[in-house]
Amino acid sequence: MSDEYPSLLRSEQMSLVQLFVPTEVAHDTVHELGMLGDVQFKDLNPSVNPFQRSFVGEIRRIDEMARRVRFFTTQIEKETDVVPIRPLYECPPLITVGPRAAQTIDELSHQLTDYESKLVKLNESYQTLSERTRELTEARHVLKETAVFFNKAQGQSSNIRSSFDDSATPLLTSHDDREGGYSEGGNFDLEFVAGTIERSRVPTFERVLWRVLRGNLYMNHTDIAEPFVDPSTGAETRKNVFIIFAHGDVLLAKIRKVAESMGATIFPIDANVDKRADALHQVQDRLEDLQTVLYNTGLSRRSELVKIGENLTVWQDVVKKEKLIYETLNLFNYDVRRKTLIAEAWVPTRDLTKIQSALRHATEESGTSIPPILNELQTSKTPPTFHRTNKFTEGFQAIMDNYGIAAYQEINPGLFAITTFPFLFAVMFGDIGHGALIFFAALYMIIREKKMSKQDNGEIIGQFFYGRYIILLMGLFSMYTGFLYNDVFSKALHIFHSGWKLPEGSGVAENTGHVYPFGLDPGWHGASNELVFKNSYKMKMSIVIGVIHMTFALCLQIPNHLKFKRKSDLYTNFIPQIIFLESLFGYLVLCILYKWSVDWSKSSVPPPELLNMLIGMFLEPGKVDPKKQLYPGQGFVQLVLLSLAGVCVPWLLISKPYLAWREMHKTTQQGYMTLGNGDEPGRHSTDDDALEGEEEGNGRAIVEEAGEGHEEHEFGDVVIHQIIHTIEFCLGCISHTASYLRLWALSLAHAQLSEVLWDMTLKGSLSPKSAGDWIGLAIGGFMWFNCTVGILCLMEGLSAFLHALRLHWVEGNSKHFEGGGHAFTPLTFDTEGDL
Amino acid sequence: MEALFFNIDTGFLEAIVRGYKAGTLSQNQYANLAQCETLEDFRTQLSASDYGNFLANEPLPLSTSTIQDKATQTLVDQFNYLRSNSVQPLTKFLEYITYSYMIDNIILLITGTLHERDTHELLERCHPLGIFESMPALCVATTVEELYQSVLVETPLAPYFRECLSANDLDDLNIEIIRNTVYKAYLEDFYHFCTSLGQPTSDVMQRILAFEADRRTVNITINSFNTELSKEQRAKLFPTIGRLWPDGNNQLAKADDMEQVRAACESVSEYRSFFADSGGARGSGYDELAAASQLEDRFFRMEVFLNKQAFLQQFQYGVFFSYVKLKEQEIRNLTWIAECIAQDAKDRIQDYIPIF
């Protein structure tokens, strides 16, 4: 089997292998397998806590390194001038395998520690320096502002007093003014407190002070224009300068205490003008000195960061890989006596040789002579589902995987989605122009594939880029259906001669005798009965396509039943289902095709309504009004078909539970496990539970428990499941067929919308005569193009996409898809993600 | 009718808070945490829980207080998220939750100032949920009157303090009296507020608050044995709500020893078991301190139980209160376990109170 060419039809055959890895080569082996990305390791010690595992020490060390690298990243990000970070592919790789691996990691760890301590030291000194600078700046502001204030007070007081001795006196007057002549002319000195406080706290501060001092204060404050930036967090704080005048040591002490507890900084300011000027000078000088030192510290810090930036991506990469490696090693069973690690892993059977050679390569790399031993195990556990995709099939497979992971080795609907998906999309989106637009958009992305896959495209563009091949096919198919509908931006193409011509003066077209060879005759375009014709045509076409799609999906059951050796399911499930579907809706499709093939203009009876025919088939079985008869003997045929369908319902309902019941009785003494069809849905679900339990780390015990527990319920499960299945299928057939009418509805909506858009924007200004007309044409054309891309291609496209998705997930998959598998998640270093 | 319109304003937040609650640590996770050898193990273990990488960027070695601070910070962040998304009357309700923390902070600051501790150190120790902007100014005040006039008058707590303005000096006993008087006023106010919200919020919250009141009553009684607090004063501190009120409260006001406390609580069947074995043990020289701590433990267990029950009822605000309380208990548990690990006291590590 394994030499077969890999196909998407079924998921890859998997083997459970056991690896015996000597501890010396364990790291390199996992590294090599991680590079290969083809091995899914199982957790062999699920009962062990994360911190009790063998390699927790290493992981902790790596975590510490990761923390340092993160620290560097945040530091670099915070730097206002951009620090260049060298991309990974330009850096020399850091080799972490082979005999020198441990040393490399040690060195790296040391290096990181060094850088960290250096950076922390620089940060600290930068911090203290900027803290001092901030304080000095605040002091300067306080000095300046108080000076302004004092000067103002001086000016005011000069109106009142002719002379004064010191600068404090005028304040006294202003104070006295407010206090209503209290202790006028007294010779006590009014004291004050000055400082800075955060702006948001000013009102509270003022209020609290007012209450604490019972109003015995005079407070003044002004804003400092520029914000103070905290160098470590980059947060901005805005501050105010305040000056508070009060009387008495007790009050002043209180003010100071309140100010301090509210987070204000208080500066000793002298009341004397000269002293203040001196202080200002001093502060200025010191500030200048500090700023030079600060600048130099900033420079050396930056150069350090630049050095770090050169290697940052390599470190990130190495740290990420190492962490993944040790986490994987923690899944292994550690045999202390034999100094080997025992691992169990799922691998694709086809790749066994590749893995063998990878193991050998790892041994060579690490420079030891003991190779890891690979041993294939026999197992009854359900292997993971692995569909080998390439860049083309990846998107289509993802569409199906989003619905559910297929069961192991079941027919993969993703393969068929490659054609059915773009086709159903195109039926709804059929327009040569719009199809071409999205085709070329996809083509552009595919041509620039290499460049675009490297850069970060953002979420939305990234989504489109991921689905570029889907879009390409969707565009291509839309052009094809566009030709069939003869629709290009809502206009018709006249490639061949039309089969109709409209004689002058007459409202009725005449047949010219020849048939338009491909697609819709352009003669229909603009005809008064265009919509009637197109609706009838597209509606019927939707039903035909839908029934074909459902029949196909139903037939996909056959290979599944054969593969899983459930022959009885063919008779109990598949055959009644297909008879039911075909006798009702297959017959309808045949009638549609037959009705199309008859030239009703030459017939003696008017064309019968197919919808009424279908309703009549149920309501009056066996009777057909001869006037509405499609073909002779119709009543009898319909009666037979209806009774066939009627028989299928109990057949579907009873046969499978009956078989199960008979088997149960036949094999009571052998136990229930020998039901023969071991993969029945009922049984299957318990398997899934077990697997889930296993993934959650409950170990193997669960599998056996579940195995014992489910037998009593098996028969009941089969009955209930079959009842649900029967109801679902029979009702589903009807509703699903109706559901395909969305093909018609969406296609109609698309065509109408594009026609409306054309009429509203371009139609009127197509024959420009004056300059104004040309401008109108330009504006109209611009609007038309934008709306075409935005509304018709993007929005309508998305809507058609969603409907195509639904038709596949619900209408298609419900006919055969079993699902419930678990995806193959190999160890790989490629995954995106943070440390 | 509440059920009909509840979700318009509060559906989102209730969903959020129930989601938060789903993240509380389970018995299993506690068992794993208790097996940790070092605090780094502890961190690794916690990173698998809802706390996630909240400690990932902390440099080694870790300290218990860092763990506690960070865990509290997560709770505070969650609470602030809830508060900023809430509308009345939920906003008011959430504010009521913060009042108890504000009372604690005020008492902490006053006590700290009384013992001349550094203000900034005190401010750092305040619970972040109970911080209000004029709080730092508390340390200036020296009398209750001044305290009230300068700071508290503008806080929502002002009405609660009005009762205790008569106390003049700030000493340890008075502060304790103030705390209990204020808390009593707070509990009663909150109780009435919850009643005004109508069912089912009132049902759930009354149960929880009644228990809280009873717990305080019992605690005050036990703590006032052999102190200078007179019995009349003691009676004044008891909240006038709860299941012990009024009969039990009267008995408790007169109680002189544990035996009488037990007799007073006998009337409520749930509380009977709290005192089940303390009586017998006391005969063999069992010290009262251990009995009290055991009682405390049982109270905590009861509180957790009641708060868990709040989640059984939908369309009510009790879940918000209960979530904060449960999370607080969880942080206490984490701190306890971390402390035991740090001090290598493995034998007592199991003394946490499991939540789920």
Interface residues (C-beta under 8 A of the other chain):
Chain A: N49 P50 F51 Q52 V56 R60 D63 E64 R67 R70 F71 R201 T204 R207 V208 R211 V212 K254 K257 V258 E260 S261 M262 G263
Chain B: N32 Q35 C36 E37 E40 D41 T44 Q45 A48 A56 N57 P59 L60 T119 H120 L123 E133 S134 P136 A137 L138 C139 V140 A141 E146 Q149 S150 V151 V153 E154
